[in-house]
Amino acid sequence: MERLICVIIGYALGLIETGYFYGKLHHVDIRQKGSGNVGTTNALRTLGWKAGLVTFLGDCFKCIIAVVIVHLIYGRNHADMVPMLAMYAGLGAVLGHNYPFYMKFKGGKGIAVTAGMIASTTNIWMILICIAVFAGTVALTRYVSVGSLVVVTVYMIEVIVCGQMGGYGVEAGYLHEMYGIAVFLVLSAFFKHRANIGRLLNGTENKLSVGKES
């Protein structure tokens, strides 16, 4: 039951589509611009750097808030499983962002939300490695999609390595669930980026660019 509650908490917060609501405040439906995606990259390309930053931070923090709520609810009575429950909340936030029911289940791709999950469920070294990997990959390739897919894969590896080294301090059964969530996030990211992967293979993927402020 605790797992389901955490997923629901995450999903509810994940429904706050920052890019969509930011666009609406500026009389723009971001779904009708660029790629039609409501996430950070499309906001950046079509509405400018400020929109991109606001969208990233909003999508990131809605996951962090979900994790904080889980800690407040279960931190004392279920301390032994909180790291796992926090990841379930992060999973819910990604699902809510990617599949919002009020947008006919057509949302973002979950990378900024996953960044919030990384920031709120891992240690500082894992966070710094993910930042360096993402920034380095995008700087070298100029493809945000490549950086996104690489960083979620690195995060999955970090979760498994940290778990095997006893970094989470939870039972083996909980660890296996955490590994499963990390693997699911990677599969979800690749699925949501399947069009990007096709364009990458065809050499038609858009490189990083910033649109004008509206």
VMD Tcl script that draws the C-alpha trace (Angstrom):
set ca {
  {0.00 0.00 0.00}
  {2.83 2.42 0.84}
  {4.27 1.97 -2.64}
  {0.97 2.79 -4.32}
  {0.45 5.86 -2.14}
  {3.91 7.14 -3.07}
  {3.27 6.60 -6.77}
  {-0.04 8.47 -6.46}
  {1.63 11.37 -4.64}
  {4.26 11.57 -7.36}
  {1.72 11.28 -10.17}
  {-0.42 14.08 -8.72}
  {2.53 16.46 -8.59}
  {3.79 15.26 -11.95}
  {0.57 16.54 -13.52}
  {1.80 20.12 -13.07}
  {3.09 20.69 -16.61}
  {5.32 23.72 -16.07}
  {6.02 24.40 -19.75}
  {2.35 24.25 -20.66}
  {1.24 26.61 -17.89}
  {4.16 28.98 -18.50}
  {3.15 29.17 -22.14}
  {-0.48 29.79 -21.23}
  {0.58 32.73 -19.04}
  {2.19 34.19 -22.17}
  {-0.79 33.33 -24.38}
  {1.07 30.51 -26.12}
  {0.09 26.85 -26.34}
  {3.49 25.17 -26.35}
  {1.85 22.05 -27.76}
  {1.37 23.99 -31.00}
  {5.01 25.08 -31.18}
  {8.17 23.28 -32.23}
  {8.04 19.58 -31.45}
  {4.74 19.97 -29.60}
  {6.33 18.62 -26.44}
  {5.62 20.38 -23.13}
  {9.10 19.78 -21.71}
  {12.21 21.87 -21.18}
  {13.86 21.47 -24.58}
  {10.82 22.58 -26.56}
  {10.20 25.48 -24.16}
  {13.82 26.55 -24.60}
  {13.72 26.33 -28.38}
  {10.36 27.98 -28.91}
  {9.93 30.41 -26.00}
  {13.50 31.26 -25.01}
  {16.00 30.65 -22.24}
  {13.79 32.01 -19.44}
  {10.95 29.65 -20.39}
  {13.41 26.78 -20.61}
  {14.85 27.53 -17.18}
  {11.45 27.95 -15.54}
  {10.19 24.75 -17.14}
  {13.25 22.78 -16.07}
  {13.13 24.02 -12.48}
  {9.36 23.54 -12.19}
  {9.48 20.00 -13.55}
  {12.51 19.20 -11.43}
  {11.07 20.54 -8.19}
  {7.70 18.84 -8.52}
  {9.56 15.55 -8.15}
  {11.65 16.87 -5.28}
  {8.49 18.01 -3.49}
  {6.94 14.56 -3.97}
  {10.01 12.95 -2.41}
  {9.96 15.41 0.50}
  {6.29 14.60 1.17}
  {7.13 10.89 1.23}
  {9.91 11.53 3.75}
  {7.52 13.52 5.93}
  {4.90 10.76 5.84}
  {7.11 7.70 6.18}
  {10.42 9.01 7.53}
  {9.80 7.88 11.11}
  {7.67 4.76 10.83}
  {9.24 3.29 7.69}
  {12.79 4.60 7.82}
  {14.13 1.25 6.60}
  {12.30 1.57 3.28}
  {12.19 5.33 2.70}
  {14.91 5.30 -0.02}
  {12.78 2.86 -1.99}
  {9.52 4.75 -1.33}
  {11.20 7.97 -2.46}
  {12.02 6.33 -5.77}
  {8.41 5.20 -6.13}
  {7.36 8.83 -5.66}
  {9.87 9.84 -8.33}
  {8.51 7.17 -10.63}
  {4.99 8.50 -10.09}
  {6.14 12.04 -10.88}
  {7.68 10.88 -14.15}
  {4.49 9.01 -15.07}
  {2.35 12.03 -14.22}
  {4.55 14.29 -16.33}
  {4.74 11.91 -19.27}
  {1.11 10.80 -19.21}
  {-1.13 13.57 -17.80}
  {-4.75 12.45 -18.02}
  {-6.04 15.97 -18.76}
  {-3.81 16.19 -21.86}
  {-5.01 12.85 -23.21}
  {-1.89 11.27 -21.67}
  {0.44 13.25 -23.98}
  {2.99 15.03 -21.79}
  {6.75 15.43 -21.69}
  {9.62 12.99 -21.80}
  {10.44 13.00 -18.09}
  {14.10 14.02 -18.13}
  {13.79 17.16 -16.00}
  {11.58 15.22 -13.59}
  {14.20 12.48 -13.46}
  {16.76 15.18 -12.69}
  {14.65 16.07 -9.66}
  {14.61 12.41 -8.70}
  {18.39 12.24 -8.98}
  {18.76 15.39 -6.88}
  {16.46 14.16 -4.11}
  {17.25 10.44 -3.88}
  {21.02 10.21 -4.36}
  {24.21 11.55 -2.82}
  {26.18 14.60 -3.93}
  {28.75 12.59 -5.87}
  {26.11 10.82 -7.91}
  {24.46 14.18 -8.63}
  {27.75 15.77 -9.72}
  {28.56 12.82 -11.98}
  {25.16 13.08 -13.67}
  {25.54 16.83 -14.17}
  {29.01 16.39 -15.64}
  {27.89 13.56 -17.92}
  {24.87 15.46 -19.22}
  {26.70 18.75 -19.70}
  {29.69 17.05 -21.30}
  {27.58 14.97 -23.68}
  {25.49 17.94 -24.82}
  {28.58 20.12 -25.19}
  {30.27 17.51 -27.38}
  {27.27 16.49 -29.48}
  {24.93 19.54 -29.25}
  {22.10 17.02 -28.94}
  {19.98 17.33 -25.79}
  {18.35 14.00 -26.61}
  {21.71 12.21 -26.54}
  {22.63 13.85 -23.24}
  {19.25 12.87 -21.79}
  {19.55 9.22 -22.77}
  {23.14 8.98 -21.56}
  {22.42 10.57 -18.18}
  {19.45 8.33 -17.35}
  {21.59 5.31 -18.23}
  {24.38 6.57 -15.99}
  {21.85 7.14 -13.21}
  {20.67 3.55 -13.50}
  {24.25 2.31 -13.22}
  {24.84 4.57 -10.21}
  {21.77 3.23 -8.42}
  {22.89 -0.36 -8.93}
  {26.50 0.33 -7.92}
  {25.48 2.36 -4.86}
  {22.99 -0.32 -3.85}
  {25.52 -3.13 -4.18}
  {27.99 -1.14 -2.08}
  {25.41 -0.69 0.70}
  {24.97 3.00 0.06}
  {21.20 3.00 0.55}
  {21.18 0.96 3.75}
  {18.08 -1.04 2.82}
  {17.28 -4.75 2.57}
  {18.11 -6.69 -0.58}
  {14.43 -7.00 -1.52}
  {14.00 -3.24 -1.47}
  {17.18 -2.82 -3.49}
  {15.84 -5.02 -6.24}
  {12.74 -2.84 -6.48}
  {14.93 0.27 -6.67}
  {16.95 -1.31 -9.46}
  {13.72 -2.15 -11.24}
  {12.55 1.47 -11.03}
  {15.88 2.72 -12.38}
  {15.71 0.27 -15.29}
  {12.10 1.27 -15.99}
  {13.11 4.94 -16.15}
  {15.77 4.12 -18.75}
  {13.32 2.11 -20.84}
  {10.74 4.90 -20.52}
  {13.27 7.53 -21.60}
  {14.28 5.56 -24.67}
  {10.62 4.94 -25.54}
  {9.71 8.62 -25.21}
  {12.77 9.55 -27.31}
  {12.10 7.00 -30.03}
  {11.40 9.75 -32.61}
  {14.63 11.51 -31.59}
  {16.54 8.26 -31.96}
  {15.11 7.84 -35.45}
  {16.19 11.36 -36.40}
  {19.63 10.78 -34.92}
  {20.06 7.69 -37.07}
  {18.88 9.64 -40.11}
  {21.05 12.65 -39.33}
  {18.05 14.98 -39.05}
  {17.89 15.55 -35.29}
  {17.83 19.22 -34.24}
  {20.85 20.46 -32.38}
  {20.58 22.65 -29.29}
  {19.29 26.13 -30.03}
  {17.49 28.83 -28.08}
  {14.39 30.60 -29.33}
  {13.35 34.20 -28.77}
  {11.53 35.27 -25.64}
  {7.83 35.81 -26.11}
}
mol new
graphics top color blue
foreach p $ca { graphics top sphere $p radius 0.5 }
foreach p [lrange $ca 0 end-1] q [lrange $ca 1 end] { graphics top cylinder $p $q radius 0.2 }
display resetview
